Amino acid sequence: MRKPWILLLLLALTFSSTVGCSRASETLSQLKQDLKQDVAWNTADAETGEQQVNQLEVPDPNDITIEETYEPVQTIGEPVQEITVSLYFADADRKKLVKTEKQIPKVEGMARATMETLLEGPDADSGLVAAVPSGTQLLDINVKPEEKICIVDLSQELRNQLASDGNSEQLAVYSIANTLCQFATIDQVEFRIEGQTVTTLAGQSDLSQAVTANAALVQ
């Protein structure tokens, strides 16, 4: 009587074991398939990302152009104002002074600008000559409007290269004095050489005192 029950039990256990192993095998197989699918998806995503990165092109800096959208603004400067000044040069025979007029830019220090123009000499086609020795430089000029005195400081050339004969000294002195005394703020001119007060240049003119314009020397 025991053998049938034993057989039935063995059959039941065998069936149960067979069913359990089958389900476990099926489960393991499903997991393997899922894992393969995930790996495939991840690989595809990675390849797609690499393609996107590779497809991203970095532009060459030399190919970059910037369009200028501004328009240049033209500025018109104020016209330079000019003023007519009188300059005194010697005639061809060096006997008299001749008054000439010239247009020069109007600036704050007109006395200095006029003196510098005088030292440049006359125009080449004027037929006149410079009464002040060539190379003479203006070192300083100081106008005292209250006293109407102009102190003019010149380089050594005014004295060293001045001819001692004739009236060359007078022409040089009054070429400067007449030119500076045209301004309303100047009535007298005091001479200095290299910053030092002088009493004469070549011994013919008294410069110990400030001098005034001399119309008698103008032709």
Protein Blocks (a to p, Z undefined) as FASTA:
>chain_A
ZZmmmmmmmmmmmmmmmmmmmmmmmmmmmmmmmmmmmmmmmmmmmmmmmmmmmmpccddf
klpccddfbdcdddddddddddddddddddfkopaccdddddddddfblmlmmmmmmmno
pafklopacfbdghiacfbdcddfknopacddddfklmmmpcfehjllmmmmmmmmmmmm
mpmkbcbdcddeehiacfbfnopacckbccdddfklpZZ
